[in-house]
Amino acid sequence: MNMFKFPSTVRSLEWGCLIVVGFIVLYPLFWLLLGSVKPDLSSSEYNLDAFVAIYESRYMGEVLRNTAVMSIGVTILSVLIGVPLAWIVGRTDTPLKNYISMTAILPFIMPPVVVAVAWAYLGTPRVGFVNMFWKWVMDTKDPLFDIFTMGGLIFVMALSLAPYVFIFTVTAFKNMDPTLENAAHISGANKWQTTLRITIPMAAPAILSGALLVFIQSLEIFAIPATIGVSGGIYVFATQLWRMMIGIPPNFSHAAAMSIPILLVCGLALWGQTKALGRSAKYTTVGGKSFRPRLVQLGRWKYLALGFSGFYLLVSAILPMLTLIYGTFISNRGRPPTLEFLTLGHIEEVLLGDGGAVILRSIENSLLLSFLGATIGIALAAVVAYFVVRSKWRLRGTLDFLALIPVAIPGAVIAIAMLWAYIREPFNLYHTLWIILLAYITRFLPFGVKAVSNSITQIHEELERAAAVSGANWFTVFWRVLVPLAMPGIVAGWIILFVSMMRELSASIMLFSSNKEVIGTILIQLYDEGLFSHVCILSLIIVILSLGSVALVRWLTKQTDVEGIT
């Protein structure tokens, strides 16, 4: 845009945008740091007592060890799942690749709490459906496996997080320059040698980028450790923070002290992920290429590739969904799904029974928070993205960095920071929905900025310059020219934020209060109470809302032909 035509307006908006983003991101972090070294804010004394108490406690070593084992194990298993799926889709002649691609990202769409609850019912040693089937087939009393172990926790976490590796890596495989691979073929290397020694190393930056993002997410997710881990007596960072927050009284200072090192670890991982993603540009192209990579002819191995993809679909989506459907309509858990044992009574009980008002209120709160959060978040993200992409301001890099910071902050840490920042005047938001709304906007702002930035970069500046030369002011140019042209990215970003906020639990479980519940918090409560059918029904509601929103995204992007948004 011809910014010199109205420099004072643009500069004021740039500074305003920087101040707003800086405030919502840095203000809570400031109070988090202050709370960790100054437990009594009425005192002038600073100390490290909270850090000493936390890291000398008898449980801390076990929590740190569990967290490290879980995160490393989840990262490795996610790579072992995501990279082969990406290679099958991007570089082989395997049939049904479009369906495999949709299969690979389906767990990304399903909320982690739903996958966790379903596998908790599938893998219980005594009455889990998979174990019951195993005992019947093998005529044994010993279960096939126990989901409430570290191995079970890693398995379920990897099912939900492997799509991150797939999404990063499949693009690298599809857009890879085949020159080195062709040279390897000419030199006599077979397809497997070329894949292992050329293709995989060339995609290494993208693989590393996806792996580091999985590592960050594994520290952040609460629902799976809360259902699978806690039931097996395994506590990790997120669940230990939760225990501190539900204590009487809540131990805010110890929670803050525990959050700081994890925040630093996530920041370091994000830095590594950014560097890896930056290096991946040296090995891949993202558009306008005049070559097509050679597809590997698998022959009989294509059926093994199909089987691998089908097994992943089975354990990550089909079995969990069948479990939820079974629990919704069966009269009593454990009975066969025949007509005589099917009922609609559970649905009526959930929606119209004694607890129906709470469940309906949680759905209403989730929809309200998600709608307002997505709307406010995408509006702020659109302005931030505009200045990041279009502005020549020397501080635009700072603005971009501030907007990216929440990616490296686990949801539980954001919740603790919000409590420290907004539990006192002049911003006393404790016990209100607004503190949850602010946490949602802060946490998911980077996703909105990314979605809109991708759309704005596809719009040539000449259209904006033409409007400015014709006498339009900045607001007219932005609202009448840029927004309509970028609308596909804005709408898609809005729906991405909406879905993310609907499925959010890590911050919600720390910030909700009486009458301020959201769907995820009620689901965890129902699970703890052992209400099988209620849990299944509410899980299906979350899945329907999430899948419906994503289906809308795909429809919108298909209609507007915008690439890069799934």
Protein Blocks (a to p, Z undefined) as FASTA:
>chain_A
ZZklmmmlmmmmmmmmmmmmmmmmmmmmmmmmmmmmmmblmbcbdcfklmmmmmmpfklm
mmmmmmmmmmmmmmmmmmmmmmmmmmmmmmpcbehklmmmmmmmmmmmpcfklmmmmmmm
mmgmklgmklmmmmmmnopabdfbdfkbfklmmmmmmmmmmmmmmmmmmmmmmmpcfklm
mmmmmnopafklmmmmmmmmmmmmmmmmmmmmmmmmmmmpmklmmmmmmmnopacfklmm
mmmmmpccddfklmmmmmmmmmmmmmmmmmmmmmmmmmmmmmpccehiabdcddddekjm
mmmmmmmmmmmmmmmmmmmmmmmmmmmmpmbghiacbfklgcfklmmmmmmmmklmmmmm
mmmmmmmmmmmmmmmmmmmmmmmmmmmmmpmcfklmmmmmmmmmmmmpcfklmmmmmmmm
mmccfbdcghiaklmmmmmmmmmmmmmmmmmmmmmmmpcfklmmmmmmnopafklmmmmm
mmmmmmmmmmmmmmmmmmmmmmgmklmmmmgcehiacfklmmmmmmmnopaklmmmmmmm
mmmmmmmmmmmmmmmmmmnopghiZZ
